[in-house]
Each structure stands twice: as structure tokens, then as C-alpha cells.
Amino acid sequence: MSEIDLNQVDGALHRSITLLRRTYSDNPTGGGGWYHMLERPPPGATATAVALLAFHAAGERPHRLADALTFLKARQLKSDDLRIDGGWWTNTSGEKPVVEATAWVVRCLATLRCSLHPGSPDLARAVEWLRQNHDTSGGWGSFLGCPPRTWLTCLAIRALVEAAPHDPAIEAGVEWLLDQRLFPTAWGAEPGNAAPRVAHTAMALTTLLKAGFDPRDEHLARRFDWLAEHIDTTSLDEVRNRVETTKVFLKTSDGSEIWRPPPLMHYALPVAATALLRHPRAQEPAVADRLAEAVNTIVAKQCDDGSWPNSHDMNLTLWGVWPCVELLAATREIRLARPGDQVVWLEGAVVVRQAAWREASFEKIARPLLARRPRLHPIRWARRHWAWVVLVASGLAGGTGLLLELIDAKDLALGLLVPGVLLVIQTVMQRRQS
């Protein structure tokens, strides 16, 4: 039987939102926001956008929204070069505008409907930046000229789905993700021979669903099954896929130069569980058990300050908070009833009878919830109540001796004195322990 305690989920969300409120920092030149290492200012564009999305996902009013938009507006690049104009850079990208930052900001502005806010950045120019840096293959790298990568392609598609849902670039990106020659089994970090990964497969599945795909589509159903089979519900991250790094050879007028894109930190478990919420067979025990295990692990492993353990270094990282907040918020909105199901409202409970169980009795459905009378184990009971056993045995033996005139009443009373004292001592000890 699968069980998720939404009271614990709400508590975890509250702690994380409190952490984000505490780690906001002002920017020296105006506005403010967050950095991905939450306790180390100054703020960055990517982390500021992700933190605002976390507030929105949790159903909270975004903290210091006006100041955050002021900061993002000041960081948006202006240039006559359309491959630069409208984008955002990260604190580690050398002021190069990159998908790693721009896609998150676009998604944030569109999701929070900030385009009409007087202090908001220019969303139209940001969307145009994503178009201008779209690779001809259909995917996205950090910027035009970088090889496309799965995670960045998903980030760009998710951003465009929110900001420009009918943009042709979305369809091209979807076709790139679904190319069987690039990803024959499941998705890895890069197309080709890269090993399939849980985090990337989950990210791609969630992206395709946001782009309008049905989870029962044959292209997705097999990948969902692969994900459910390979997810490790005991670990927050994925072995050999904690941090995604690569290097890019850029062509320049002097030949080429090596550029290292910003590293990507992956918490595979919350990303995968978010995808499993939309598994076409999410109601079946095989999938529901995995999902419940994942959610319960995430709640149990949350730190007291609202963060999650960072296996990469000792910093509090937003990249651990965001995917967990996204999952926990989505867990509160699990869609339990599906077409063909029956919903029955009872006093103190709501029962969803799945289509295949409509004719089953409530007693059969509720059997796992009913309290079972524990079986009596004589040996276990005797060990726990050994003083009673000694007293009863002594009494039976003494009574038999008295009837056979082998002992008198005085001897019987003296014989029962020690077992009686032992019984009193055991009773007192058990009460103290309880």
C-alpha cells in the first residue's frame, strides 16, 4: 500500500520557502535576488528566476518581486547583435548570454505574467534571443555554435511553451528530442552514444508533456517504463550524473578556443518523481509505490533549514531546493480520478474506485486500511510476562501439592511470596519503560 502524508509535504514546503525568504540578497547596483549558492551573494539572473518560480509553484507570493525584476532588467543584455541582444549571462559565463540563464528567466517572466509589470525585463527580446540561438538541428546548446544538449533543449522548450506556445522552434525542439537515432532507449546528456540517464529522461518526458504530448503516446510510454524501472528512490541524485560538465570548441577568427559552459547540477530523484506523477499507469501499485517512496525519501532527507544535502560541496544550493519544491507542490495536486473512475464522498474520507474495481465491494477495497487484530504468540507473550508465568506455575504446583497433602497452606503461601514480589517488580519496570 502506497502512502504520502500531505501534512509532511506542506511542512517541507514551508521550510523551503522560509529558507528562500531568508537568503534573498540586495544587489549593490540596485534590485536584488538570489545566487545558486544561497548564502553567498551577489545574486545571479538564473537563480533569481528559479527562486521566483519556486514561490509560484508553492502557491506563495514571490518574495521581493519588484526588486527581483529590477535586477533582471538591469542584467538583460542590449546589443545590435541579435545573438546577444535580450539574453542573460550567468556569474560564471563571462558575460556571454547563455540558455542556462535566458531560458529560466523567460520561463519565470511568462509563468508569473510579468510582461505588464512596469519594472519587468523585455520578454519579447528574450524570446527572440532563444530563436536566434536555436541550432539548425532543432536542439539548443548554450548559444549558437555550441552542440545541442538534452537539458538545455528542454529548458528552451519549457520557456517557449510558456512565453510563445505556437512558436515553430518548439516543434523543431520536440522533433530533436524524439529522434530515435539520437536517443534510441532513453535520454542522456548529449545525443549519440551518451549513456541514458534518469534525470535527463525525466526532464525530457516532462518537457514533452508540457509541449502537448499524451503520456500514453507510444514514444513516451516505453520511456516512462524505463524511468520507473531505473529510478533509485533511496538517493537524491544519480551516480555519475550529479554534475554535468562539458567543453566546447568555438571557432574564432584566430582558429578556435575552448569554452566551458556553466556546470549543471542534477537532483535526479525529484526530477524523476515529477515525471512519474504523469506516468500513464501512475495509479497502478508498481508505479504508485515508487512514487510514494520517492516523495517520502525527499521529505525525510530535507535538512532542518529547508535545504537538501549537497553531495558536490558544502554550500546550500538552490539546485537542490527547486526540483524538490516543484515535486512537493505537484504532489499536493495529484490527479487521483481518471476517466471511468467513480468518486464516492464519505464522512471523513473520499474514495476513488478505479474503473477496473467498480464492481468490487468497499470491504475489499478498504481491507488494507482496516486494523487487524494481532495474532497471539504464546512464546513471545510468555517472555514478556514471565513473572505471571512463574506465579501461575507456582500456584498450580502448590495447589496440587496441597490437594495431595504433600504441603500445608503455610508452605504454599511462602512458595508464592517470591513469584509475587517478582510480578510487582516487573509491573513497575514495564510502566516506567512505557
C-alpha positions as CSV (number, residue, x, y, z in Angstrom):
1,M,0.0,0.0,0.0
2,S,1.4,3.4,-1.0
3,E,1.0,6.4,1.4
4,I,2.0,10.0,1.2
5,D,1.4,12.3,4.2
6,L,0.4,15.7,2.8
7,N,0.9,17.3,6.2
8,Q,4.6,16.4,6.0
9,V,4.7,17.7,2.4
10,D,3.3,21.0,3.5
11,G,5.8,21.2,6.3
12,A,8.7,20.6,3.9
13,L,7.4,23.3,1.5
14,H,7.1,25.8,4.3
15,R,10.7,25.2,5.5
16,S,12.0,25.7,1.9
17,I,10.0,28.9,1.3
18,T,11.3,30.2,4.6
19,L,14.8,29.5,3.5
20,L,14.3,31.4,0.3
21,R,12.9,34.4,2.1
22,R,16.0,34.4,4.4
23,T,18.6,34.1,1.6
24,Y,17.4,36.9,-0.6
25,S,20.2,39.5,-1.0
26,D,20.3,43.0,-2.3
27,N,22.4,43.8,-5.4
28,P,24.9,46.7,-4.9
29,T,23.8,48.5,-8.1
30,G,20.0,48.1,-7.5
31,G,17.4,45.5,-7.0
32,G,18.2,42.1,-5.6
33,G,17.7,38.4,-5.9
34,W,19.4,35.0,-5.2
35,Y,22.5,33.2,-6.1
36,H,22.5,29.4,-6.6
37,M,24.8,29.1,-3.6
38,L,22.1,30.5,-1.4
39,E,24.2,32.0,1.3
40,R,26.8,33.6,-1.0
41,P,25.9,37.0,-2.6
42,P,25.8,38.7,-5.1
43,P,22.6,37.5,-6.8
44,G,22.6,35.9,-10.3
45,A,20.0,36.0,-13.0
46,T,19.4,32.3,-13.2
47,A,19.0,31.7,-9.5
48,T,16.7,34.7,-9.1
49,A,14.4,33.4,-11.8
50,V,14.4,29.9,-10.3
51,A,13.7,31.2,-6.8
52,L,10.7,33.2,-8.1
53,L,9.4,30.1,-9.8
54,A,9.7,28.2,-6.5
55,F,7.5,30.7,-4.7
56,H,5.0,30.5,-7.5
57,A,5.0,26.7,-7.6
58,A,4.4,26.5,-3.8
59,G,1.4,28.9,-4.1
60,E,3.3,31.7,-2.3
61,R,3.5,35.3,-3.3
62,P,7.0,35.8,-4.8
63,H,9.3,37.5,-2.3
64,R,10.6,41.0,-3.3
65,L,9.2,40.6,-6.8
66,A,9.7,44.2,-7.8
67,D,13.3,44.3,-6.7
68,A,14.0,41.0,-8.4
69,L,12.5,42.3,-11.7
70,T,14.6,45.4,-11.4
71,F,17.7,43.3,-11.0
72,L,16.8,41.1,-14.0
73,K,16.0,44.1,-16.2
74,A,19.4,45.6,-15.4
75,R,21.1,42.3,-16.3
76,Q,19.4,41.9,-19.6
77,L,21.9,42.5,-22.4
78,K,21.5,45.1,-25.1
79,S,23.3,44.8,-28.4
80,D,23.0,45.3,-32.1
81,D,23.9,41.6,-32.5
82,L,20.6,39.7,-32.3
83,R,22.5,36.6,-31.0
84,I,23.4,38.7,-27.9
85,D,20.6,41.2,-27.5
86,G,17.9,40.2,-25.0
87,G,19.8,37.4,-23.3
88,W,21.2,36.9,-19.8
89,W,24.5,35.6,-18.6
90,T,25.5,33.7,-15.5
91,N,28.0,34.8,-12.9
92,T,30.4,32.1,-14.4
93,S,29.8,32.5,-18.2
94,G,32.0,35.6,-18.7
95,E,29.0,37.8,-19.6
96,K,28.2,35.6,-22.6
97,P,24.4,35.2,-22.8
98,V,23.5,31.5,-22.4
99,V,20.4,29.3,-22.5
100,E,21.3,28.2,-18.9
101,A,20.2,31.7,-17.8
102,T,18.0,33.1,-20.5
103,A,15.6,30.1,-20.7
104,W,15.0,30.2,-16.9
105,V,14.3,34.0,-16.9
106,V,11.9,33.7,-19.9
107,R,10.0,30.9,-18.2
108,C,9.8,32.8,-15.0
109,L,8.6,36.0,-16.6
110,A,6.0,34.2,-18.7
111,T,4.8,31.9,-15.8
112,L,4.4,34.8,-13.4
113,R,2.8,37.0,-16.1
114,C,5.3,39.8,-15.5
115,S,5.3,41.3,-19.0
116,L,3.0,44.2,-18.0
117,H,4.9,44.9,-14.8
118,P,6.5,48.4,-15.2
119,G,9.9,47.2,-14.0
120,S,9.9,43.9,-15.9
121,P,12.6,43.0,-18.5
122,D,11.7,42.9,-22.2
123,L,10.2,39.4,-22.6
124,A,9.9,39.8,-26.4
125,R,13.6,40.4,-26.9
126,A,14.4,37.5,-24.6
127,V,12.2,35.1,-26.7
128,E,13.9,36.4,-29.8
129,W,17.3,35.6,-28.3
130,L,16.2,32.0,-27.9
131,R,15.1,31.9,-31.6
132,Q,18.4,33.4,-32.7
133,N,20.4,30.9,-30.8
134,H,18.4,27.9,-32.0
135,D,20.6,25.3,-33.6
136,T,19.6,24.2,-37.1
137,S,19.4,20.6,-35.9
138,G,16.4,21.5,-33.7
139,G,18.1,21.5,-30.3
140,W,19.8,24.1,-28.2
141,G,23.3,24.4,-26.8
142,S,24.5,27.2,-24.5
143,F,24.3,29.6,-27.5
144,L,24.5,29.3,-31.3
145,G,27.6,27.4,-32.3
146,C,27.5,25.1,-29.2
147,P,26.4,21.5,-29.8
148,P,22.8,20.9,-28.7
149,R,22.4,19.1,-25.3
150,T,19.3,17.4,-23.9
151,W,18.9,19.5,-20.7
152,L,19.4,22.9,-22.5
153,T,16.9,21.9,-25.2
154,C,14.4,21.0,-22.6
155,L,15.0,24.3,-20.8
156,A,14.4,26.3,-24.0
157,I,11.3,24.4,-25.0
158,R,9.8,24.8,-21.5
159,A,10.5,28.6,-21.7
160,L,8.9,28.9,-25.2
161,V,5.9,26.8,-24.2
162,E,5.1,29.4,-21.5
163,A,6.1,32.6,-23.5
164,A,5.3,31.7,-27.1
165,P,3.4,28.4,-27.2
166,H,2.9,28.5,-31.0
167,D,6.5,29.2,-31.9
168,P,7.8,26.9,-34.6
169,A,11.0,26.4,-32.7
170,I,9.1,24.3,-30.1
171,E,8.1,21.7,-32.8
172,A,11.7,21.6,-34.0
173,G,13.0,21.0,-30.5
174,V,10.4,18.3,-29.9
175,E,11.5,16.5,-33.1
176,W,15.1,16.7,-31.9
177,L,14.2,15.1,-28.6
178,L,12.1,12.3,-30.3
179,D,14.8,11.5,-32.9
180,Q,15.3,7.7,-32.3
181,R,18.8,7.9,-33.9
182,L,19.9,10.3,-31.2
183,F,18.2,8.7,-28.2
184,P,17.2,5.1,-29.0
185,T,16.4,3.9,-25.5
186,A,16.1,6.9,-23.1
187,W,17.7,10.3,-22.9
188,G,21.3,11.0,-22.0
189,A,23.2,14.3,-21.6
190,E,24.1,14.5,-25.3
191,P,22.8,12.8,-28.4
192,G,24.7,9.8,-29.8
193,N,26.5,7.4,-27.5
194,A,25.9,9.1,-24.2
195,A,24.5,6.7,-21.6
196,P,20.8,7.1,-20.8
197,R,20.2,8.9,-17.5
198,V,17.3,9.1,-15.1
199,A,17.5,12.9,-14.7
200,H,17.6,13.6,-18.4
201,T,14.9,11.1,-19.3
202,A,12.6,12.6,-16.7
203,M,13.3,16.1,-17.8
204,A,12.6,15.2,-21.5
205,L,9.4,13.4,-20.6
206,T,8.1,16.3,-18.5
207,T,9.1,18.7,-21.4
208,L,7.2,16.7,-24.0
209,L,4.1,16.6,-21.8
210,K,4.3,20.4,-21.4
211,A,4.6,20.6,-25.2
212,G,1.2,18.8,-25.5
213,F,2.1,15.1,-25.8
214,D,-0.2,12.5,-24.4
215,P,1.7,10.3,-21.8
216,R,0.1,7.3,-23.4
217,D,1.8,8.1,-26.7
218,E,3.9,5.1,-27.8
219,H,7.0,7.3,-28.0
220,L,6.6,8.2,-24.3
221,A,5.1,5.1,-22.7
222,R,8.2,3.0,-23.2
223,R,10.4,5.8,-21.8
224,F,8.1,6.1,-18.8
225,D,8.5,2.4,-18.1
226,W,12.3,2.8,-18.4
227,L,12.2,5.6,-15.9
228,A,10.1,3.7,-13.4
229,E,12.5,0.7,-13.6
230,H,15.7,2.7,-13.2
231,I,14.8,5.4,-10.6
232,D,16.6,4.9,-7.3
233,T,14.1,6.0,-4.7
234,T,16.7,5.9,-1.9
235,S,19.1,8.5,-3.3
236,L,18.5,12.2,-4.1
237,D,20.9,12.1,-7.0
238,E,22.2,9.7,-9.7
239,V,25.6,8.1,-9.6
240,R,27.9,9.5,-12.3
241,N,25.3,12.2,-13.1
242,R,25.4,14.6,-10.2
243,V,27.1,17.4,-12.1
244,E,27.0,17.8,-15.9
245,T,30.1,19.4,-17.4
246,T,31.4,19.7,-20.9
247,K,33.7,21.8,-23.0
248,V,33.0,23.4,-26.4
249,F,35.5,24.3,-29.2
250,L,34.4,27.6,-30.6
251,K,35.5,28.8,-34.0
252,T,37.1,32.2,-33.8
253,S,39.0,34.5,-36.2
254,D,42.2,33.1,-34.8
255,G,41.2,29.5,-35.1
256,S,39.3,28.1,-32.1
257,E,39.1,28.4,-28.4
258,I,37.8,26.2,-25.6
259,W,34.8,27.4,-23.7
260,R,33.4,25.6,-20.7
261,P,29.6,26.1,-20.2
262,P,28.2,26.6,-16.7
263,P,28.0,23.2,-14.9
264,L,24.6,21.8,-14.4
265,M,23.7,20.1,-11.0
266,H,21.1,17.4,-11.2
267,Y,19.0,16.1,-8.4
268,A,17.6,13.1,-10.2
269,L,15.1,11.8,-7.7
270,P,12.7,14.9,-7.5
271,V,13.0,15.4,-11.3
272,A,12.1,11.8,-11.9
273,A,9.3,11.7,-9.4
274,T,7.8,14.8,-11.0
275,A,7.7,12.9,-14.3
276,L,6.2,9.8,-12.7
277,L,3.3,11.9,-11.5
278,R,2.2,11.9,-15.2
279,H,3.0,8.2,-15.8
280,P,0.1,6.7,-17.8
281,R,-0.1,4.0,-15.2
282,A,0.5,6.1,-12.2
283,Q,-2.4,4.6,-10.3
284,E,-1.1,1.1,-10.5
285,P,0.8,-0.2,-7.5
286,A,4.0,-0.8,-9.3
287,V,4.3,2.9,-10.2
288,A,2.5,4.4,-7.2
289,D,4.8,2.6,-4.8
290,R,7.9,4.0,-6.5
291,L,6.3,7.5,-6.5
292,A,5.4,7.3,-2.8
293,E,8.9,6.0,-1.9
294,A,10.4,8.9,-3.8
295,V,8.3,11.6,-2.1
296,N,8.8,10.1,1.3
297,T,12.6,10.0,0.8
298,I,12.7,13.6,-0.3
299,V,10.7,14.7,2.8
300,A,12.8,12.6,5.1
301,K,16.1,13.9,3.7
302,Q,15.3,17.5,3.9
303,C,17.6,19.4,6.3
304,D,16.2,21.5,9.2
305,D,16.9,24.7,7.4
306,G,14.7,23.8,4.4
307,S,17.5,22.8,2.0
308,W,18.6,19.3,0.8
309,P,22.1,17.7,1.2
310,N,24.6,18.9,-1.4
311,S,26.9,16.0,-2.4
312,H,29.0,18.3,-4.6
313,D,30.2,20.7,-1.9
314,M,29.2,22.2,1.4
315,N,27.1,25.1,0.1
316,L,23.4,25.4,0.4
317,T,22.3,25.0,-3.2
318,L,19.2,26.3,-4.9
319,W,19.6,23.4,-7.4
320,G,18.6,21.0,-4.5
321,V,15.7,23.2,-3.3
322,W,14.0,24.0,-6.6
323,P,13.3,20.5,-8.0
324,C,12.1,19.3,-4.6
325,V,9.8,22.2,-4.2
326,E,8.4,21.6,-7.7
327,L,7.7,18.0,-6.9
328,L,6.2,18.6,-3.5
329,A,3.9,21.3,-4.8
330,A,2.8,19.0,-7.7
331,T,2.2,16.2,-5.1
332,R,-0.4,18.3,-3.4
333,E,-2.3,18.4,-6.7
334,I,-2.1,14.8,-7.7
335,R,-4.9,13.9,-10.0
336,L,-6.4,10.7,-8.5
337,A,-9.6,10.3,-10.6
338,R,-9.3,9.3,-14.2
339,P,-11.9,8.7,-16.9
340,G,-14.1,5.7,-16.0
341,D,-13.4,6.0,-12.2
342,Q,-16.1,6.6,-9.6
343,V,-15.7,9.1,-6.8
344,V,-17.5,8.4,-3.5
345,W,-17.7,11.0,-0.8
346,L,-17.9,9.5,2.7
347,E,-17.7,11.1,6.2
348,G,-14.0,11.7,6.8
349,A,-12.9,10.2,3.5
350,V,-13.1,10.3,-0.3
351,V,-12.9,7.0,-2.2
352,V,-11.9,6.8,-5.8
353,R,-12.9,3.5,-7.3
354,Q,-10.9,2.8,-10.3
355,A,-12.6,1.6,-13.4
356,A,-11.4,-1.9,-13.0
357,W,-12.7,-2.0,-9.4
358,R,-16.1,-0.5,-9.8
359,E,-17.8,-3.8,-9.0
360,A,-15.6,-4.6,-6.0
361,S,-17.1,-4.2,-2.6
362,F,-15.9,-1.4,-0.3
363,E,-14.7,-4.1,2.2
364,K,-12.3,-5.5,-0.3
365,I,-11.0,-2.1,-1.4
366,A,-10.6,-0.9,2.2
367,R,-9.1,-4.1,3.5
368,P,-5.5,-2.8,3.7
369,L,-6.7,0.2,5.8
370,L,-8.7,-1.9,8.4
371,A,-6.9,-2.5,11.7
372,R,-6.1,-6.2,12.0
373,R,-6.3,-8.0,15.4
374,P,-2.8,-9.1,16.2
375,R,-2.2,-12.8,16.5
376,L,-1.3,-14.2,19.9
377,H,2.2,-15.7,20.0
378,P,2.4,-17.8,23.2
379,I,6.2,-17.9,23.5
380,R,6.5,-14.1,22.9
381,W,3.8,-13.4,25.4
382,A,5.4,-15.7,28.0
383,R,8.8,-13.9,27.6
384,R,7.2,-10.5,28.0
385,H,5.1,-11.6,31.1
386,W,7.5,-14.2,32.6
387,A,6.6,-13.1,36.2
388,W,3.0,-14.0,35.6
389,V,4.1,-17.4,34.2
390,V,6.2,-18.1,37.2
391,L,3.4,-17.1,39.6
392,V,0.7,-19.2,37.9
393,A,3.0,-22.2,37.6
394,S,4.0,-21.9,41.2
395,G,0.3,-21.6,42.2
396,L,-0.7,-24.7,40.2
397,A,2.1,-26.7,41.5
398,G,1.5,-25.6,45.1
399,G,-2.3,-26.2,44.8
400,T,-1.7,-29.7,43.5
401,G,0.7,-30.4,46.4
402,L,-1.9,-29.0,48.9
403,L,-4.6,-31.3,47.5
404,L,-2.3,-34.3,47.7
405,E,-1.4,-33.3,51.3
406,L,2.2,-33.0,50.4
407,I,2.5,-29.5,51.7
408,D,0.3,-27.4,54.0
409,A,-1.2,-23.9,53.4
410,K,1.8,-22.1,55.2
411,D,4.2,-23.7,52.8
412,L,2.0,-22.7,49.8
413,A,1.9,-19.1,50.9
414,L,5.7,-18.9,51.4
415,G,6.2,-20.5,48.0
416,L,4.1,-17.9,46.3
417,L,5.8,-15.0,48.0
418,V,8.8,-14.8,45.7
419,P,6.8,-15.0,42.4
420,G,4.5,-12.3,43.8
421,V,7.4,-10.0,44.5
422,L,8.8,-10.6,41.0
423,L,5.5,-9.8,39.5
424,V,5.3,-6.5,41.3
425,I,8.9,-5.6,40.2
426,Q,8.2,-6.5,36.6
427,T,4.9,-4.4,36.5
428,V,6.7,-1.3,37.9
429,M,9.6,-1.7,35.4
430,Q,7.2,-2.0,32.4
431,R,5.2,1.1,33.4
432,R,8.4,3.1,33.7
433,Q,9.6,2.0,30.2
434,S,6.2,2.9,28.7
